[in-house]
Amino acid sequence: MHRASRLISSAAAAILLAGCATLVPGNGTAFTPIGQTVQVVAANGASSRMSFREGGVVTASFGSRSINGRWEMSGRDLCFNWGNAPRECWPMQGPFVRGRTQTITSTRGNRVQVTRL
């Protein structure tokens, strides 16, 4: 996997973003991360920020660079599509709490620490 794909994959993991999702009362499975930002730190120490927008758009920022991708919920998983990188999903156990760091492992085995900002 080339460096850009690893950065994208790390960002997606971080994105779990969804990690910063809000549980919708009543059904216990729907999350809505729209308007939220999370910081993601990959196992290799690379850090990024992910911002969720309406329409399933997510932006990952790495220093002065950024890339747009797509997010969607699939059951209780927050899934990301980043250009040519394979789809990656992050199992969500519930909403992230502002300021609390959680460790999440994706369906592809990537492990990240995610903090809702």
N, CA, C and O atoms as a MOPAC input file, in Angstrom:
PM7 MOZYME 1SCF
protein

 N      0.87000 1    -1.16400 1     0.00000 1
 C      0.00000 1     0.00000 1     0.00000 1
 C      0.91400 1     1.22300 1     0.00000 1
 O      1.81900 1     1.30300 1     0.83100 1
 N      0.70700 1     2.16300 1    -0.89500 1
 C      1.57000 1     3.33000 1    -0.93000 1
 C      1.19100 1     4.31000 1     0.17800 1
 O      0.13200 1     4.19300 1     0.79400 1
 N      2.07500 1     5.27600 1     0.41900 1
 C      1.93800 1     6.19300 1     1.55200 1
 C      0.60500 1     6.92500 1     1.57600 1
 O     -0.01300 1     7.03500 1     2.63500 1
 N      0.15100 1     7.42700 1     0.43800 1
 C     -1.12500 1     8.16000 1     0.39300 1
 C     -2.27300 1     7.26500 1     0.81400 1
 O     -3.15600 1     7.70000 1     1.55300 1
 N     -2.27600 1     6.01500 1     0.35600 1
 C     -3.34600 1     5.08500 1     0.73300 1
 C     -3.31500 1     4.80500 1     2.22200 1
 O     -4.36400 1     4.68400 1     2.85400 1
 N     -2.10100 1     4.69800 1     2.80000 1
 C     -1.99200 1     4.46400 1     4.24000 1
 C     -2.51800 1     5.66600 1     5.01200 1
 O     -3.21000 1     5.50700 1     6.01700 1
 N     -2.19200 1     6.86700 1     4.54500 1
 C     -2.68800 1     8.07100 1     5.21500 1
 C     -4.20400 1     8.12600 1     5.13300 1
 O     -4.87300 1     8.44900 1     6.11500 1
 N     -4.74100 1     7.81100 1     3.96900 1
 C     -6.19400 1     7.82200 1     3.78600 1
 C     -6.83200 1     6.77200 1     4.67900 1
 O     -7.84500 1     7.03200 1     5.32900 1
 N     -6.23800 1     5.58600 1     4.70900 1
 C     -6.77500 1     4.51500 1     5.54400 1
 C     -6.71800 1     4.90100 1     7.01100 1
 O     -7.66300 1     4.64600 1     7.75600 1
 N     -5.61100 1     5.51800 1     7.43700 1
 C     -5.47700 1     5.96000 1     8.82200 1
 C     -6.50900 1     7.02200 1     9.13700 1
 O     -7.09600 1     7.03100 1    10.21900 1
 N     -6.72700 1     7.90600 1     8.20100 1
 C     -7.70900 1     8.95900 1     8.41200 1
 C     -9.09500 1     8.35700 1     8.51700 1
 O     -9.90300 1     8.76300 1     9.35200 1
 N     -9.35500 1     7.40500 1     7.67800 1
 C    -10.66700 1     6.76500 1     7.70200 1
 C    -10.87300 1     6.09300 1     9.03900 1
 O    -11.95500 1     6.16100 1     9.62100 1
 N     -9.86200 1     5.46500 1     9.50900 1
 C     -9.95900 1     4.79600 1    10.79000 1
 C    -10.21900 1     5.82400 1    11.85100 1
 O    -11.07000 1     5.64000 1    12.72100 1
 N     -9.51200 1     6.86500 1    11.77900 1
 C     -9.65800 1     7.90000 1    12.74500 1
 C    -11.04300 1     8.45600 1    12.66600 1
 O    -11.68300 1     8.75800 1    13.67400 1
 N    -11.45100 1     8.57400 1    11.55400 1
 C    -12.75800 1     9.08800 1    11.28400 1
 C    -13.81700 1     8.36100 1    11.99600 1
 O    -14.89000 1     8.88600 1    12.29400 1
 N    -13.56100 1     7.37200 1    12.21500 1
 C    -14.56300 1     6.70600 1    12.92200 1
 C    -15.47300 1     7.77800 1    13.31500 1
 O    -16.52800 1     8.12900 1    13.84400 1
 N    -14.55900 1     8.02600 1    12.81000 1
 C    -15.20100 1     9.17100 1    12.97300 1
 C    -16.49100 1     8.98000 1    13.40300 1
 O    -16.69200 1     9.21300 1    14.59500 1
 N    -17.09400 1     8.74200 1    12.96300 1
 C    -18.35100 1     8.45100 1    13.57000 1
 C    -18.12000 1     8.40300 1    15.03100 1
 O    -19.03600 1     8.57000 1    15.83600 1
 N    -16.96200 1     8.18800 1    15.35300 1
 C    -16.65400 1     8.14000 1    16.74600 1
 C    -17.24400 1     9.32500 1    17.42400 1
 O    -17.52200 1     9.28500 1    18.62200 1
 N    -17.44000 1    10.36400 1    16.69800 1
 C    -17.98100 1    11.56400 1    17.30900 1
 C    -19.47000 1    11.64600 1    17.04000 1
 O    -20.05400 1    12.72900 1    17.04700 1
 N    -20.05200 1    10.55200 1    16.81500 1
 C    -21.46000 1    10.53900 1    16.42800 1
 C    -22.39200 1    10.70000 1    17.61900 1
 O    -22.01600 1    10.45100 1    18.76500 1
 N    -23.58300 1    11.11200 1    17.32900 1
 C    -24.62100 1    11.26000 1    18.34400 1
 C    -25.65800 1    10.16600 1    18.13400 1
 O    -26.15300 1     9.97400 1    17.02300 1
 N    -25.98000 1     9.46000 1    19.19400 1
 C    -26.97400 1     8.40300 1    19.10600 1
 C    -28.34600 1     9.03600 1    18.95900 1
 O    -28.68300 1     9.97500 1    19.68000 1
 N    -29.12800 1     8.52700 1    18.03400 1
 C    -30.48600 1     9.03300 1    17.83900 1
 C    -31.39600 1     8.30800 1    18.82200 1
 O    -31.47200 1     7.07900 1    18.79700 1
 N    -32.09200 1     9.05000 1    19.69200 1
 C    -32.95000 1     8.41200 1    20.67700 1
 C    -34.03000 1     7.56000 1    20.02000 1
 O    -34.56800 1     7.90800 1    18.96800 1
 N    -34.33000 1     6.44600 1    20.66100 1
 C    -35.44800 1     5.63300 1    20.20300 1
 C    -35.04300 1     4.35100 1    19.52300 1
 O    -35.58300 1     3.29500 1    19.85100 1
 N    -34.09500 1     4.39800 1    18.57000 1
 C    -33.79100 1     3.15100 1    17.87600 1
 C    -32.45800 1     2.54200 1    18.27800 1
 O    -32.22000 1     1.36700 1    17.99800 1
 N    -31.57700 1     3.30400 1    18.92900 1
 C    -30.33500 1     2.75300 1    19.43400 1
 C    -29.30800 1     2.36700 1    18.38900 1
 O    -28.24800 1     1.86400 1    18.75900 1
 N    -29.55800 1     2.57400 1    17.10200 1
 C    -28.58200 1     2.17000 1    16.10600 1
 C    -28.13500 1     3.30700 1    15.19000 1
 O    -27.05200 1     3.23600 1    14.60900 1
 N    -28.93400 1     4.33200 1    15.05400 1
 C    -28.59400 1     5.39700 1    14.10000 1
 C    -27.68600 1     6.44300 1    14.73500 1
 O    -27.91000 1     6.87100 1    15.86700 1
 N    -26.66300 1     6.84700 1    13.99400 1
 C    -25.74600 1     7.88500 1    14.43600 1
 C    -25.81600 1     9.02600 1    13.43700 1
 O    -26.08700 1     8.81500 1    12.25500 1
 N    -25.57500 1    10.21500 1    13.91200 1
 C    -25.50300 1    11.34600 1    13.00800 1
 C    -24.31300 1    12.21600 1    13.39700 1
 O    -24.41900 1    13.03500 1    14.31000 1
 N    -23.18100 1    12.04700 1    12.71400 1
 C    -21.99500 1    12.83100 1    13.02900 1
 C    -21.96300 1    14.19700 1    12.35700 1
 O    -20.97400 1    14.91800 1    12.48700 1
 N    -23.01100 1    14.56600 1    11.64800 1
 C    -23.02900 1    15.83200 1    10.89600 1
 C    -22.69100 1    16.99500 1    11.81800 1
 O    -23.26600 1    17.14300 1    12.89600 1
 N    -21.74100 1    17.82300 1    11.36800 1
 C    -21.34000 1    19.01100 1    12.11800 1
 C    -20.29400 1    18.74300 1    13.17900 1
 O    -19.88500 1    19.67000 1    13.87900 1
 N    -19.84900 1    17.51100 1    13.32000 1
 C    -18.87900 1    17.17400 1    14.35100 1
 C    -17.48700 1    16.99000 1    13.76100 1
 O    -17.32900 1    16.71300 1    12.57200 1
 N    -16.47200 1    17.15000 1    14.62700 1
 C    -15.08000 1    16.95500 1    14.23200 1
 C    -14.41700 1    16.03000 1    15.24200 1
 O    -14.65100 1    16.13500 1    16.44600 1
 N    -13.58200 1    15.11900 1    14.73500 1
 C    -12.82100 1    14.22100 1    15.59800 1
 C    -11.34900 1    14.29600 1    15.23600 1
 O    -10.98500 1    14.56900 1    14.09300 1
 N    -10.52100 1    14.05100 1    16.22400 1
 C     -9.08500 1    13.90300 1    15.98500 1
 C     -8.80100 1    12.41700 1    16.00000 1
 O     -9.25600 1    11.69500 1    16.88700 1
 N     -8.04400 1    11.96300 1    15.01200 1
 C     -7.72100 1    10.54900 1    14.89200 1
 C     -6.20800 1    10.38500 1    14.90900 1
 O     -5.48300 1    11.06200 1    14.18000 1
 N     -5.74500 1     9.46600 1    15.76100 1
 C     -4.32000 1     9.17300 1    15.81700 1
 C     -4.14400 1     7.69700 1    15.48300 1
 O     -4.65200 1     6.82100 1    16.18300 1
 N     -3.41400 1     7.44000 1    14.39700 1
 C     -3.17800 1     6.07300 1    13.92800 1
 C     -2.09500 1     5.40700 1    14.77500 1
 O     -1.39700 1     6.07500 1    15.53800 1
 N     -1.96100 1     4.10200 1    14.63700 1
 C     -0.97600 1     3.32900 1    15.38900 1
 C      0.45000 1     3.83100 1    15.14200 1
 O      1.30300 1     3.72600 1    16.02400 1
 N      0.71200 1     4.37400 1    13.95400 1
 C      2.05100 1     4.88000 1    13.63300 1
 C      2.27600 1     6.30200 1    14.13800 1
 O      3.33600 1     6.88000 1    13.90000 1
 N      1.27800 1     6.87800 1    14.84400 1
 C      1.40300 1     8.22200 1    15.39700 1
 C      0.89500 1     9.33500 1    14.49700 1
 O      0.81400 1    10.48600 1    14.92600 1
 N      0.54900 1     9.00900 1    13.24500 1
 C      0.03100 1    10.02500 1    12.32500 1
 C     -1.30900 1    10.53800 1    12.84600 1
 O     -2.17200 1     9.76000 1    13.25200 1
 N     -1.46400 1    11.85200 1    12.82800 1
 C     -2.67600 1    12.47900 1    13.35200 1
 C     -3.43200 1    13.19800 1    12.25000 1
 O     -2.83100 1    13.79200 1    11.35600 1
 N     -4.75300 1    13.14200 1    12.32100 1
 C     -5.58900 1    13.86200 1    11.36800 1
 C     -6.85200 1    14.30500 1    12.07900 1
 O     -7.16400 1    13.85100 1    13.18000 1
 N     -7.57300 1    15.20500 1    11.41900 1
 C     -8.87900 1    15.64100 1    11.90700 1
 C     -9.89200 1    15.32400 1    10.83300 1
 O     -9.64000 1    15.49500 1     9.64100 1
 N    -11.04600 1    14.85600 1    11.28000 1
 C    -12.10900 1    14.54500 1    10.34400 1
 C    -13.33600 1    15.36600 1    10.69400 1
 O    -13.75400 1    15.42300 1    11.85000 1
 N    -13.90600 1    16.00000 1     9.67800 1
 C    -15.10900 1    16.81900 1     9.85200 1
 C    -16.21900 1    16.23500 1     9.00100 1
 O    -16.03200 1    15.97200 1     7.81300 1
 N    -17.38300 1    16.03400 1     9.61700 1
 C    -18.52700 1    15.42100 1     8.95100 1
 C    -19.52300 1    16.47400 1     8.49700 1
 O    -19.89500 1    17.35900 1     9.26700 1
 N    -19.95700 1    16.37700 1     7.23500 1
 C    -20.92200 1    17.32400 1     6.68800 1
 C    -22.15000 1    16.58800 1     6.18900 1
 O    -22.16800 1    15.36200 1     6.08100 1
 N    -23.17400 1    17.37000 1     5.88900 1
 C    -24.41000 1    16.80100 1     5.33900 1
 C    -24.13100 1    16.11000 1     4.01500 1
 O    -23.12900 1    16.38500 1     3.35500 1
 N    -25.02700 1    15.21100 1     3.63900 1
 C    -24.91000 1    14.53300 1     2.35700 1
 C    -23.85400 1    13.44300 1     2.33300 1
 O    -23.47700 1    12.97500 1     1.25900 1
 N    -23.36200 1    13.02400 1     3.51900 1
 C    -22.37500 1    11.95700 1     3.57100 1
 C    -20.97300 1    12.38200 1     3.19600 1
 O    -20.16100 1    11.53700 1     2.81700 1
 N    -20.65700 1    13.67300 1     3.28800 1
 C    -19.32600 1    14.17000 1     2.94600 1
 C    -18.48800 1    14.27600 1     4.21900 1
 O    -18.95200 1    14.78700 1     5.23900 1
 N    -17.25200 1    13.78900 1     4.14800 1
 C    -16.31000 1    13.90800 1     5.25900 1
 C    -15.00400 1    14.47400 1     4.70100 1
 O    -14.58200 1    14.12700 1     3.59800 1
 N    -14.37500 1    15.35200 1     5.48300 1
 C    -13.08600 1    15.91800 1     5.09200 1
 C    -12.05900 1    15.52200 1     6.13600 1
 O    -12.26000 1    15.74800 1     7.32900 1
 N    -10.95000 1    14.92600 1     5.68800 1
 C     -9.84100 1    14.57000 1     6.56200 1
 C     -8.71300 1    15.55500 1     6.29600 1
 O     -8.33200 1    15.78000 1     5.14700 1
 N     -8.18000 1    16.14200 1     7.36800 1
 C     -7.09600 1    17.11700 1     7.24300 1
 C     -5.83700 1    16.57300 1     7.89800 1
 O     -5.86200 1    16.08200 1     9.02700 1
 N     -4.72800 1    16.67100 1     7.15700 1
 C     -3.40800 1    16.23000 1     7.61600 1
 C     -2.48000 1    17.42700 1     7.47200 1
 O     -1.94900 1    17.66600 1     6.38800 1
 N     -2.27800 1    18.17500 1     8.53300 1
 C     -1.44600 1    19.36700 1     8.42100 1
 C     -2.06800 1    20.34900 1     7.45100 1
 O     -3.19200 1    20.80400 1     7.66400 1
 N     -1.34600 1    20.68600 1     6.37700 1
 C     -1.85900 1    21.65500 1     5.40100 1
 C     -2.61900 1    20.97800 1     4.25400 1
 O     -3.12300 1    21.66400 1     3.36500 1
 N     -2.70600 1    19.65900 1     4.26200 1
 C     -3.41000 1    18.92700 1     3.20100 1
 C     -4.74900 1    18.43400 1     3.70900 1
 O     -4.93900 1    18.20900 1     4.90400 1
 N     -5.68400 1    18.26800 1     2.76600 1
 C     -6.97500 1    17.68300 1     3.13100 1
 C     -7.52900 1    16.91000 1     1.94700 1
 O     -7.18100 1    17.17200 1     0.79600 1
 N     -8.40400 1    15.94500 1     2.25300 1
 C     -9.06300 1    15.18700 1     1.20500 1
 C    -10.51700 1    14.96300 1     1.61000 1
 O    -10.84100 1    14.83800 1     2.79100 1
 N    -11.37300 1    14.91700 1     0.60900 1
 C    -12.79000 1    14.65100 1     0.84900 1
 C    -13.08600 1    13.19300 1     0.55500 1
 O    -12.51900 1    12.59100 1    -0.35800 1
 N    -13.98400 1    12.64500 1     1.34700 1
 C    -14.43700 1    11.27800 1     1.15400 1
 C    -15.92500 1    11.21000 1     1.45000 1
 O    -16.59200 1    12.23600 1     1.58400 1
 N    -16.43500 1    10.00000 1     1.55100 1
 C    -17.85500 1     9.77200 1     1.82700 1
 C    -17.97000 1     8.92700 1     3.08200 1
 O    -17.15300 1     8.03600 1     3.31500 1
 N    -18.98800 1     9.20600 1     3.89400 1
 C    -19.28700 1     8.38600 1     5.06800 1
 C    -20.73300 1     7.92500 1     4.98800 1
 O    -21.57800 1     8.58300 1     4.38100 1
 N    -21.00400 1     6.78300 1     5.61300 1
 C    -22.37400 1     6.28800 1     5.71700 1
 C    -22.42300 1     5.28900 1     6.86700 1
 O    -21.41400 1     4.68700 1     7.23300 1
 N    -23.60900 1     5.12700 1     7.42200 1
 C    -23.82300 1     4.13100 1     8.45800 1
 C    -24.30100 1     2.85200 1     7.78900 1
 O    -25.14400 1     2.88500 1     6.89200 1
 N    -23.75500 1     1.72300 1     8.23400 1
 C    -24.17500 1     0.40700 1     7.76300 1
 C    -24.42700 1    -0.42200 1     9.02400 1
 O    -23.50400 1    -0.99000 1     9.60900 1
 N    -25.68800 1    -0.47700 1     9.42500 1
 C    -25.99600 1    -1.07700 1    10.71900 1
 C    -25.42100 1    -0.20000 1    11.80800 1
 O    -25.75100 1     0.98400 1    11.88700 1
 N    -24.56400 1    -0.75700 1    12.65200 1
 C    -23.90500 1     0.01700 1    13.70800 1
 C    -22.48000 1     0.41200 1    13.30700 1
 O    -21.72600 1     0.91900 1    14.13700 1
 N    -22.10700 1     0.18600 1    12.05600 1
 C    -20.76300 1     0.52300 1    11.58200 1
 C    -20.76000 1     1.86200 1    10.85500 1
 O    -21.66000 1     2.16900 1    10.07200 1
 N    -19.73600 1     2.64300 1    11.13100 1
 C    -19.51000 1     3.88200 1    10.40400 1
 C    -18.50700 1     3.53900 1     9.31200 1
 O    -17.38200 1     3.13200 1     9.60200 1
 N    -18.91400 1     3.70300 1     8.05300 1
 C    -18.08400 1     3.29000 1     6.92200 1
 C    -17.62300 1     4.49400 1     6.11700 1
 O    -18.32700 1     5.49700 1     5.99500 1
 N    -16.40100 1     4.36300 1     5.56500 1
 C    -15.79900 1     5.43800 1     4.78400 1
 C    -15.34500 1     4.93300 1     3.42500 1
 O    -14.89200 1     3.79800 1     3.27200 1
 N    -15.48300 1     5.81600 1     2.44300 1
 C    -14.95100 1     5.59000 1     1.10200 1
 C    -14.05500 1     6.78300 1     0.78900 1
 O    -14.49300 1     7.93300 1     0.82400 1
 N    -12.79100 1     6.48800 1     0.48200 1
 C    -11.79200 1     7.51500 1     0.18200 1
 C    -11.21100 1     7.24200 1    -1.19400 1
 O    -10.23000 1     6.50800 1    -1.31200 1
 N    -11.78300 1     7.80200 1    -2.21000 1
 C    -11.23700 1     7.63200 1    -3.56700 1
 C    -11.04100 1     6.18400 1    -3.93800 1
 O    -11.99500 1     5.40500 1    -3.94000 1
 N     -9.80300 1     5.80900 1    -4.25700 1
 C     -9.49000 1     4.45100 1    -4.70100 1
 C     -9.20400 1     3.48200 1    -3.56700 1
 O     -9.02300 1     2.28900 1    -3.81000 1
 N     -9.16100 1     3.97100 1    -2.33000 1
 C     -8.89100 1     3.08400 1    -1.19200 1
 C    -10.10200 1     2.18800 1    -0.94000 1
 O    -11.23600 1     2.60500 1    -1.17200 1
 N     -9.87400 1     0.96500 1    -0.46900 1
 C    -10.99900 1     0.06600 1    -0.16600 1
 C    -11.88400 1     0.64300 1     0.94200 1
 O    -11.40600 1     1.34700 1     1.83100 1
 N    -13.16600 1     0.33600 1     0.87300 1
 C    -14.12200 1     0.78000 1     1.90000 1
 C    -13.67500 1     0.22300 1     3.24700 1
 O    -13.21100 1    -0.91300 1     3.34400 1
 N    -13.82300 1     1.04300 1     4.28000 1
 C    -13.42000 1     0.62300 1     5.62500 1
 C    -14.51100 1     1.03000 1     6.60500 1
 O    -15.03100 1     2.14400 1     6.54400 1
 N    -14.85200 1     0.11400 1     7.50900 1
 C    -15.92400 1     0.36700 1     8.47100 1
 C    -15.40100 1     0.25800 1     9.89500 1
 O    -14.48300 1    -0.51100 1    10.18200 1
 N    -16.00200 1     1.04400 1    10.77900 1
 C    -15.62100 1     1.11400 1    12.17900 1
 C    -16.84200 1     0.80200 1    13.03100 1
 O    -17.83300 1     1.52900 1    12.97800 1
 N    -16.78500 1    -0.27300 1    13.81900 1
 C    -17.92800 1    -0.63200 1    14.66900 1
 C    -18.13400 1     0.39400 1    15.77700 1
 O    -17.20200 1     0.72700 1    16.50900 1
 N    -19.34900 1     0.88700 1    15.89300 1
 C    -19.67500 1     1.91000 1    16.88600 1
 C    -20.48800 1     1.28300 1    18.00700 1
 O    -21.50900 1     0.64000 1    17.76200 1
 N    -20.03300 1     1.47200 1    19.22600 1
 C    -20.74600 1     0.95700 1    20.38900 1
 C    -21.70000 1     1.99500 1    20.96400 1
 O    -22.54900 1     1.66600 1    21.79200 1
 N    -21.56800 1     3.23000 1    20.53700 1
 C    -22.39400 1     4.31700 1    21.03200 1
 C    -21.71900 1     5.62900 1    20.68600 1
 O    -20.68200 1     5.64100 1    20.02300 1
 N    -22.29200 1     6.71900 1    21.12400 1
 C    -21.74100 1     8.03100 1    20.77600 1
 C    -20.41300 1     8.29200 1    21.47400 1
 O    -20.15900 1     7.76700 1    22.55800 1
 N    -19.57100 1     9.10300 1    20.84900 1
 C    -18.33500 1     9.54200 1    21.47200 1
 C    -18.64200 1    10.71900 1    22.38000 1
 O    -19.55800 1    11.50400 1    22.13100 1
 N    -17.86900 1    10.81700 1    23.41500 1
 C    -18.04900 1    11.89500 1    24.38300 1
 C    -16.96100 1    12.93600 1    24.13900 1
 O    -15.78000 1    12.60300 1    24.04100 1
 N    -17.36800 1    14.18300 1    24.04400 1
 C    -16.42000 1    15.27000 1    23.79300 1
 C    -15.26500 1    15.21000 1    24.79600 1
 O    -15.47800 1    15.16500 1    26.00800 1
 N    -14.02700 1    15.20900 1    24.26000 1
 C    -12.83500 1    15.21400 1    25.09200 1
 C    -12.36000 1    13.84600 1    25.55000 1
 O    -11.26200 1    13.74000 1    26.09600 1
 N    -13.13900 1    12.80300 1    25.34800 1
 C    -12.72600 1    11.46000 1    25.77100 1
 C    -12.16100 1    10.70000 1    24.56900 1
 O    -12.75100 1    10.69300 1    23.48900 1
 N    -11.01300 1    10.06400 1    24.77800 1
 C    -10.36000 1     9.30000 1    23.71600 1
 C    -10.78100 1     7.84000 1    23.79400 1
 O    -10.80300 1     7.24100 1    24.87000 1
 N    -11.11800 1     7.27600 1    22.63000 1
 C    -11.49400 1     5.87100 1    22.54200 1
 C    -10.62900 1     5.18300 1    21.49500 1
 O    -10.24700 1     5.79200 1    20.49600 1
 N    -10.32800 1     3.92700 1    21.72600 1
 C     -9.57300 1     3.13100 1    20.75700 1
 C    -10.56200 1     2.28600 1    19.97000 1
 O    -11.40100 1     1.59700 1    20.55000 1
 N    -10.46000 1     2.34300 1    18.63500 1
 C    -11.38300 1     1.62000 1    17.76600 1
 C    -10.57500 1     0.86200 1    16.71400 1
 O     -9.58700 1     1.37400 1    16.19000 1
 N    -11.00100 1    -0.35200 1    16.41500 1
 C    -10.34700 1    -1.16800 1    15.39900 1
 C    -11.32600 1    -1.38800 1    14.25000 1
 O    -12.47000 1    -1.78700 1    14.46400 1
 N    -10.86600 1    -1.12400 1    13.03200 1
 C    -11.73500 1    -1.23100 1    11.85600 1
 C    -11.88300 1    -2.66900 1    11.39000 1
 O    -11.19700 1    -3.57100 1    11.87100 1
 N    -12.78400 1    -2.86400 1    10.45300 1
 C    -13.00200 1    -4.17400 1     9.85100 1
 C    -11.78300 1    -4.63500 1     9.04900 1
 O    -11.67700 1    -5.81000 1     8.69700 1
 N    -10.86400 1    -3.71100 1     8.76100 1
 C     -9.63200 1    -4.04800 1     8.04500 1
 C     -8.45300 1    -4.20700 1     9.00000 1
 O     -7.32000 1    -4.40400 1     8.56200 1
 N     -8.71800 1    -4.12200 1    10.31300 1
 C     -7.67600 1    -4.33200 1    11.30800 1
 C     -6.89800 1    -3.09000 1    11.70000 1
 O     -5.95900 1    -3.18800 1    12.49000 1
 N     -7.25300 1    -1.92600 1    11.17400 1
 C     -6.56600 1    -0.69500 1    11.55700 1
 C     -7.07900 1    -0.23600 1    12.91600 1
 O     -8.28300 1    -0.23700 1    13.17000 1
 N     -6.15300 1     0.15500 1    13.78200 1
 C     -6.49100 1     0.57100 1    15.13600 1
 C     -6.14100 1     2.04800 1    15.28400 1
 O     -5.02800 1     2.46400 1    14.96600 1
 N     -7.09900 1     2.83600 1    15.77000 1
 C     -6.87000 1     4.26400 1    15.95400 1
 C     -7.41600 1     4.72400 1    17.29200 1
 O     -8.26300 1     4.06800 1    17.89700 1
 N     -6.91900 1     5.85600 1    17.73700 1
 C     -7.47800 1     6.51700 1    18.91100 1
 C     -8.21800 1     7.72500 1    18.38400 1
 O     -7.67400 1     8.53200 1    17.63100 1
 N     -9.48800 1     7.83500 1    18.79800 1
 C    -10.34300 1     8.89800 1    18.28900 1
 C    -10.83300 1     9.73100 1    19.46600 1
 O    -11.28800 1     9.20900 1    20.48300 1
 N    -10.72400 1    11.04000 1    19.29200 1
 C    -11.19700 1    11.97300 1    20.31500 1
 C    -12.14600 1    12.95700 1    19.67000 1
 O    -11.78600 1    13.62500 1    18.70000 1
 N    -13.34700 1    13.05400 1    20.19400 1
 C    -14.29200 1    14.05100 1    19.68800 1
 C    -13.85400 1    15.41200 1    20.19600 1
 O    -13.61200 1    15.59000 1    21.38900 1
 N    -13.75300 1    16.37400 1    19.28100 1
 C    -13.32300 1    17.74100 1    19.63500 1
 C    -14.51700 1    18.61500 1    19.91200 1
 O    -14.35900 1    19.79500 1    20.22400 1

